Amino acid sequence: LIGGPLPRGHEFELHDVRFHWGRENQRGSEHTVNFKAFPMELHLMHWNSTLYSSIDEAVGKKHGIAIIALFVQIGKEHIGLKAVTEILQDIQYKGKSKTIPCFNPNSLLP
């Protein structure tokens, strides 16, 4: 991840993708826009690989972390999310995780 509002000359490496959803279709996002919640919110968490040697070193430091947050609406199937929706039954409860092999996070971006 480079450019935009990020510091010039810095590169940020994707560390993980996190999803936040709830029991109800109208509420699941961690954040809101004008007090409106969304069914799901996903975070693409990056760390500054120019300044730091690992995510652990970058967390809590100036220019250490960059997170892209996306709100997700319910509608027609999104091909990028299909790899995720196919394994939801395995991660229904807090604290569960699942690795999706060969997953391209670029497919999540609009």
N, C-alpha and C positions, 0 to 999 in steps of 0.2 A: 504494500500500500504506500503510495507516494503522492505528493502534490496537494492541491486544494489548500485547506487551512493548516496542514501539517508543516512542521519546520522544514525549510528548504534544505535539500541534501540528505534528509533522513529517510530511511526505509523502515517500514513496519512489516513484520512477518506475522501471518495468521497463526494464532495459537489454537483457538477452538471456536466452535459455533455453539451457542447456548439458546435454548428455546424456553419461553415462559408462556404457559397456558393455564387455564382454569377449568373448573367443572362446567361453567356456563359459557355458551357461545359468545355472549356479549362482553364477558370479563375474563381476562387472562393475561393481558399485557402487564408488565411491571410498571410502565409509565403511562401517562395520559396526555392528550392534546386538548386543551380547553375543557378539561374535566371529562373527556370522552375516553373510555377504555376500549381496547380492541380485543378480538378473540385470542390473538397470539402476538407475541413480540419475540423477535430473534436478534441475537447479538453476535456479531463477528468480532471477536476479540483479537487484537494485534499487539505486538510488543516491538519496541524500537530496537531493531537489530544493528543500527548504526552506533548507538551509544552504549548498549548493554549486551552481555553475552548470553543472557537467558531471560525467560519470562519472570522467573523468581527475582532476578536482580532488578528488572524494570518496574515491577509492581510498586506503586507508591512513590516513584521518583518523577521528577520533572520531565515531561515529554516521554515518559516511559511506556504509556499505554494509549492506544487509540481504539475506540469501539464504534462500529457502525451498527446502529439500531434500526430495525425495520419493523413496522407494524403490519400484521397480516389480517386480511379480511376473509370472510367465508365467501366462496364463489366457485367458479369452475376450477377443475383440477389444475394445479401448477406443477408442471413436469419436474421442476427443480426440487420441489418438496416431496415428490413421490417416494424417493428413497427414505425419507424420514417417516412419512405416514405409514409405510409398510412395516415399520418396526415399533410403532407406538405401543402395541400390546406388551412389549417387553420393558417399557419404561414408564408405566402408568403411575408409579409412586415416587415421591420425593426421595432423592438420593440415588436413584437408579441411573445407570448410564449404559450406553451401547456404542460401539465403534462401527461405523459404516465404511466398509472398504471401498476404495476408488470413488469417493464422493467428491464432486467438484463444487466448492462453495460459490463459485461465480454464478452457478445456475440459480442461486437464491436472489440475486440482485435484479432489480427491475430493469 
